């Protein structure tokens, strides 16, 4: 099975989340009906979460005079508006369904790939964990974000998916299958020219790229990106997917550009971890803490870097949630060992060792995470609570992730896709966080 790639703009990619429960034994049996069940659950959740807003927003963008027109409309005109609305919903739901289905196909492939080719059994992993070194060199928090792009802001609840939207042909060039970065600038968005101009292409092993007009905004790019730091430019292009309020003064240091969680992914995680008190153990510049403040009563944001904490507090102020966050400069390991605090949830998003983590076919979460391997890190978190969210690279060794589960219990792995590109995996541990599958 080949992966699907979608090229649109990066500014506001749509989030799709798929999850799977795993027993502590690690046994996985994907029955024939597995994909159909995941598809139904994920699609209905997507519609419940995003559908109505997307439908309304794009409708009013295409018909800015609708509210006035409908008030003055005759019975016949109202009937025409209703017909137009139904066609609008049907057409756009078909497009969204197509993108969603491609993301689901990628999820199936990513899940299977993550479970195969692991040289160590769960027993061997557990035995070897006792021999890991505790002390590791410090590294900056990092995360290589994949191709984040713009798609339709419109969704209708589908009753039939036979509707096919006509696609506009665009000039394109071929790229290697592992190339994920489109060169379009997020400032050159044009979402509303036509219902059919949003989805450019979904192909197997081929990416069609939109050639946007370049805007002279080089002066706004941080100096460390302009000064021979071309690999970082891709993060500038998708800055609004990192923080939707970026232009209101968001602050990021060089490390945070590739380590901050994209806003829509952080929002989804915050929905899942909603509680009274949550600890964000490696808060960085605040991407997750800001979203936690919207769903939790109190957020304890911890980071060892005073500069990052200052930026996190500043960024939280832009979102109007700084008053709900306690910013603490500390080493989380020392904090967990000494505090009397007993939060409802601990969220772990430790440094991954830099953007080069993607060079590994199977990311070893015991050898490569900083400052400790995953098992030792989660043991510190469990001193505070058994309810833990663990944000991990998309290429993580899944059997190692499952091995973190308490005997006889389950873990849930949530795959987060922006459009059809897998960004990261969030693992959930603890009975209070696991969503039972019907």
Secondary structure, 3 states (H helix, E strand, C coil): CCCEEECCECCCCCEEEEEEEEECCCCCCCCCCHHHHHHHHHHHHHHHHHHHHHHHHHHHHHCCCHHHHHHHCCHHHHHHHHHHHHHHHHHHHHHHHHHHHHHHHHHHHHHHHHHCCCCCCHHHHHHHHCCCCCCCCCCCCCCCCCCCCECCCCCCCCCCCCCCCCCCCCCCCCCCCCCCCCCCCHHHCCCCCCCCCCCCCEEECCCCCCCCCCCCCHHHCCHHHHCCCHHHHHHHHCHHHHCCCHHHCCCCCHHHHCCCCCHHHHHHHHHHCCCCEEEECCCCCCHHHHHHHHHCCEEEEEECCHHHHHHHHHHHHHCCCHHHEEEEECCHHHHHHHCCCCCCEEEECCECCCHHHHHCCCECCCCCCECCCHHHHHHHHCCCCCCEEEEEECCECHHHHHCCCCCCCEEEEEEEEECCEEEEEEEEECCCCCCCCC
